[in-house]
Amino acid sequence: MRRDSKGHVATWARWVLVVVLAAGCAPPTDYDLVIQNGWIVDGTGNPRFRGDVAIRGGRIVAVGRIPVAGARRTLDATGLIVAPGFIDMLGWSDIKVLADGRAASKVYQGITTEITGEGSSVAPQTDATIAQDSAYYRSLGVTVDWHDLDGYFRRLESSGSAINLATFVGATQVRMAVIGNDDRPPNPDELARMVALVDTAMRQGALGLSGRRRAVLGVALLPDRVDRAKPGEDFGAVSRRDEARVVVEAGGVGAGAAGWRHGRGQCSPRRSGGVRRPGSG
């Protein structure tokens, strides 16, 4: 069927439009890095598969078989596993990472996130708690210039860190901030102050309350008074470790503890900060 010149112009215009739109929808290939030919273990529980991972601006932007023509750098991972960073569920890098933000001992193991704060924690701090640990801080060249988690996280962000870091508020730390080294239960006023400190820490992003019965905390908060005082009830978790068992009373959907639900004294094995047999030390 013949078309006049106007019809031909219209037809070619439509084709040009389609080509332009298709080009606009093509995925960009200006990747900073493409990791090629690795065995990808994506952390979902699916079987591993061979493929590539593309990174741009510090973020993974594509997974699969990826053209590398526009990549600034490629890395051949043939025979190697490519996986998300590991999470260290009980670490002690909260102060050390301020001294050396590279956190090489973690990164070289593939750890990109660390959870800290078992018993002791970076906050709350008082002049007395800072003085008590001053020799340790001096050995690392770190000056503790914060008293709560907000202050600590500001310091961490300003100094920089190669790993992500989250923390529980340590029940022993709370006790030390209020009572010090006295081996006795808190009086009602002291207990109220301790509960207020836990509440503040939870609002500032703590994952929950963590404590060890063998530590100086003793009967101060965990486990016998925690139900009455209810520190962190609306926010997060109570993680308790004692001689005989590991018990996690995990909690809440509030600040820093999304997706957890308070166990109200029921044993719920959501997080264990190091399992030991009774009497194993």
C-alpha positions as CSV (number, residue, x, y, z in Angstrom):
1,M,0.0,0.0,0.0
2,R,1.4,3.3,-1.0
3,R,1.8,6.2,1.5
4,D,2.3,9.8,0.7
5,S,5.2,11.8,1.9
6,K,3.3,13.0,4.9
7,G,2.5,9.4,5.9
8,H,6.2,8.4,5.6
9,V,7.2,11.3,7.7
10,A,4.7,10.4,10.4
11,T,5.8,6.7,10.3
12,W,9.5,7.6,10.7
13,A,8.7,10.1,13.5
14,R,7.0,7.3,15.4
15,W,10.0,5.0,15.0
16,V,12.4,7.7,16.1
17,L,10.2,8.3,19.2
18,V,10.2,4.6,20.0
19,V,14.0,4.4,19.7
20,V,14.5,7.5,21.9
21,L,12.2,6.2,24.6
22,A,13.9,2.8,24.5
23,A,17.3,4.4,24.9
24,G,16.0,6.4,27.8
25,C,14.8,3.2,29.5
26,A,18.1,1.3,29.1
27,P,19.8,0.7,32.5
28,P,22.9,2.9,33.0
29,T,26.2,1.0,32.9
30,D,28.4,3.7,34.5
31,Y,29.2,1.5,37.4
32,D,32.0,2.3,39.8
33,L,32.7,-1.4,40.3
34,V,31.4,-4.7,38.9
35,I,32.3,-7.9,40.8
36,Q,32.2,-10.6,38.1
37,N,31.7,-14.4,38.1
38,G,31.3,-14.9,41.8
39,W,29.1,-17.4,43.6
40,I,26.5,-15.0,45.0
41,V,25.0,-15.9,48.4
42,D,22.4,-13.2,49.0
43,G,21.5,-13.9,52.6
44,T,17.8,-14.9,51.8
45,G,18.3,-18.6,52.2
46,N,18.2,-19.2,48.5
47,P,20.8,-21.5,46.8
48,R,23.9,-19.7,45.7
49,F,24.2,-18.7,42.1
50,R,26.9,-17.5,39.7
51,G,26.6,-13.9,38.7
52,D,27.9,-10.3,38.9
53,V,27.3,-7.5,41.4
54,A,27.4,-3.9,40.2
55,I,28.1,-1.0,42.6
56,R,27.6,2.7,42.1
57,G,28.1,5.4,44.7
58,G,28.8,2.8,47.4
59,R,25.5,0.9,46.9
60,I,24.6,-2.3,45.1
61,V,22.6,-1.3,42.1
62,A,22.4,-4.5,40.1
63,V,22.8,-8.3,40.5
64,G,22.9,-10.9,37.7
65,R,24.7,-11.0,34.4
66,I,25.9,-7.5,34.0
67,P,27.6,-5.8,31.0
68,V,30.9,-4.2,32.1
69,A,31.6,-2.0,29.1
70,G,30.9,1.2,31.1
71,A,32.3,0.0,34.5
72,R,35.2,2.1,35.9
73,R,36.6,-1.0,37.6
74,T,36.1,-4.8,37.5
75,L,37.0,-7.5,39.9
76,D,37.1,-11.2,38.9
77,A,35.6,-13.3,41.7
78,T,35.8,-16.6,40.0
79,G,35.7,-19.4,42.5
80,L,34.9,-17.0,45.4
81,I,31.8,-16.3,47.4
82,V,30.2,-12.8,47.1
83,A,27.9,-12.2,50.1
84,P,26.4,-9.4,52.2
85,G,28.5,-8.3,55.2
86,F,28.3,-10.4,58.3
87,I,26.9,-9.2,61.6
88,D,28.9,-9.7,64.8
89,M,26.2,-10.1,67.5
90,L,28.6,-9.5,70.4
91,G,31.5,-7.2,69.8
92,W,33.5,-4.7,71.8
93,S,34.6,-2.2,69.2
94,D,32.5,0.7,70.4
95,I,35.5,2.6,71.9
96,K,38.2,1.2,69.7
97,V,36.5,2.3,66.5
98,L,36.9,5.9,67.7
99,A,40.6,5.3,67.9
100,D,40.8,3.6,64.4
101,G,37.7,3.9,62.3
102,R,39.1,1.4,59.7
103,A,38.1,-1.4,62.1
104,A,40.4,-3.7,60.1
105,S,40.0,-6.7,62.4
106,K,36.3,-6.7,61.6
107,V,36.4,-5.8,57.9
108,Y,39.0,-8.4,57.0
109,Q,36.6,-11.0,58.4
110,G,33.7,-9.7,56.3
111,I,32.0,-8.1,59.3
112,T,30.2,-4.9,58.4
113,T,27.9,-4.5,61.4
114,E,28.7,-5.0,65.1
115,I,26.3,-5.2,68.1
116,T,27.8,-4.0,71.4
117,G,26.7,-3.3,74.9
118,E,26.6,-6.5,76.9
119,G,26.5,-5.5,80.6
120,S,28.7,-2.4,80.1
121,S,28.1,0.0,77.3
122,V,29.3,3.4,75.9
123,A,26.4,5.2,77.8
124,P,25.2,6.4,80.1
125,Q,28.4,8.0,81.3
126,T,29.1,10.2,84.4
127,D,32.3,11.9,85.5
128,A,32.8,9.0,87.9
129,T,32.4,6.2,85.2
130,I,34.7,8.1,82.8
131,A,37.4,8.5,85.6
132,Q,37.1,4.8,86.5
133,D,38.0,3.7,82.9
134,S,40.3,6.6,82.1
135,A,43.4,4.4,81.8
136,Y,41.8,2.3,79.1
137,Y,40.6,5.4,77.2
138,R,44.1,6.9,77.4
139,S,45.7,3.7,76.1
140,L,43.6,4.1,73.0
141,G,44.0,7.9,72.7
142,V,40.3,8.4,73.1
143,T,38.7,11.2,75.1
144,V,35.2,10.4,76.3
145,D,33.3,13.7,75.9
146,W,29.7,12.3,75.9
147,H,27.3,11.2,78.6
148,D,24.5,9.7,76.6
149,L,24.0,7.7,73.3
150,D,23.1,10.8,71.3
151,G,26.6,12.2,72.3
152,Y,28.3,9.0,71.5
153,F,26.7,8.6,68.0
154,R,27.6,12.2,67.2
155,R,31.2,11.5,68.0
156,L,31.1,8.2,66.0
157,E,29.7,10.0,63.0
158,S,32.2,12.8,63.2
159,S,35.2,10.4,63.5
160,G,33.9,8.0,60.9
161,S,33.7,4.2,60.9
162,A,34.1,1.5,58.3
163,I,31.5,-0.6,60.0
164,N,27.9,-0.1,61.2
165,L,27.5,-0.1,65.0
166,A,24.5,-0.6,67.2
167,T,24.4,-1.1,70.9
168,F,22.3,-2.3,73.8
169,V,22.3,-0.2,77.0
170,G,24.2,-2.2,79.6
171,A,22.4,-2.7,82.9
172,T,25.7,-2.8,84.7
173,Q,26.6,0.5,83.1
174,V,23.3,2.0,84.3
175,R,24.0,0.7,87.8
176,M,27.5,2.1,87.8
177,A,26.2,5.5,86.7
178,V,23.8,5.7,89.7
179,I,25.3,3.5,92.5
180,G,28.9,2.9,91.5
181,N,30.6,-0.2,92.9
182,D,28.5,-0.6,96.0
183,D,27.3,-4.3,96.1
184,R,23.7,-3.7,97.2
185,P,20.2,-3.3,95.8
186,P,19.2,0.2,94.8
187,N,16.8,2.2,96.9
188,P,13.5,3.3,95.3
189,D,15.0,6.7,94.3
190,E,18.1,5.1,92.7
191,L,16.0,2.5,90.9
192,A,13.8,5.3,89.5
193,R,16.9,7.1,88.2
194,M,18.2,3.9,86.7
195,V,14.9,3.3,84.9
196,A,15.0,6.9,83.6
197,L,18.5,6.3,82.2
198,V,17.3,3.2,80.4
199,D,14.3,5.0,79.0
200,T,16.6,7.8,77.7
201,A,18.9,5.3,76.1
202,M,16.1,3.5,74.4
203,R,14.7,6.8,73.0
204,Q,18.2,7.6,71.7
205,G,18.4,4.3,69.7
206,A,19.6,1.5,72.1
207,L,18.5,-1.9,70.9
208,G,17.4,-2.9,74.4
209,L,18.7,-3.6,77.9
210,S,21.4,-6.1,78.4
211,G,22.8,-7.5,81.6
212,R,24.7,-10.4,83.3
213,R,23.6,-11.6,86.7
214,R,27.2,-12.4,87.7
215,A,28.3,-8.8,87.1
216,V,28.1,-6.1,89.8
217,L,24.5,-5.4,88.7
218,G,23.4,-8.3,90.9
219,V,19.8,-7.9,91.9
220,A,19.6,-4.3,91.0
221,L,17.6,-4.6,87.7
222,L,17.8,-8.1,86.3
223,P,15.9,-10.2,86.5
224,D,13.7,-9.9,89.6
225,R,12.9,-6.2,89.4
226,V,12.8,-5.7,85.7
227,D,9.1,-6.6,85.6
228,R,8.3,-4.1,88.3
229,A,10.5,-1.3,86.9
230,K,9.8,-2.2,83.3
231,P,12.8,-0.3,81.8
232,G,12.6,-0.3,78.0
233,E,9.2,-2.0,78.0
234,D,7.8,0.1,75.2
235,F,10.9,0.1,73.1
236,G,13.1,-2.9,72.9
237,A,14.6,-6.0,74.5
238,V,15.9,-7.3,77.7
239,S,18.8,-9.6,77.1
240,R,19.9,-11.6,80.2
241,R,22.8,-14.0,80.6
242,D,23.4,-15.9,83.9
243,E,25.2,-19.0,85.0
244,A,22.6,-21.6,84.1
245,R,21.1,-20.4,80.9
246,V,20.8,-17.8,78.2
247,V,17.5,-16.1,78.3
248,V,16.3,-13.3,76.0
249,E,13.2,-11.5,76.8
250,A,13.0,-9.7,73.5
251,G,10.9,-6.6,73.0
252,G,9.2,-3.8,71.2
253,V,8.7,-1.9,68.0
254,G,10.1,1.4,69.2
255,A,13.4,3.3,68.8
256,G,16.3,1.1,67.7
257,A,14.4,-2.2,68.1
258,A,12.0,-2.4,65.2
259,G,10.3,-5.8,64.9
260,W,11.0,-7.1,68.4
261,R,8.3,-7.7,71.0
262,H,8.6,-7.5,74.7
263,G,8.4,-11.0,76.3
264,R,7.1,-9.8,79.7
265,G,9.2,-12.4,81.5
266,Q,8.6,-15.2,79.0
267,C,11.7,-17.0,77.7
268,S,12.1,-16.2,74.0
269,P,15.4,-17.1,72.3
270,R,15.8,-14.2,70.0
271,R,19.3,-13.1,70.9
272,S,22.0,-14.7,73.0
273,G,25.1,-12.8,74.0
274,G,27.4,-15.8,74.2
275,V,26.2,-19.2,75.3
276,R,27.9,-21.0,78.2
277,R,27.4,-24.2,80.1
278,P,26.6,-23.8,83.9
279,G,29.8,-23.4,85.8
280,S,31.9,-22.9,82.7
281,G,33.3,-19.5,83.9
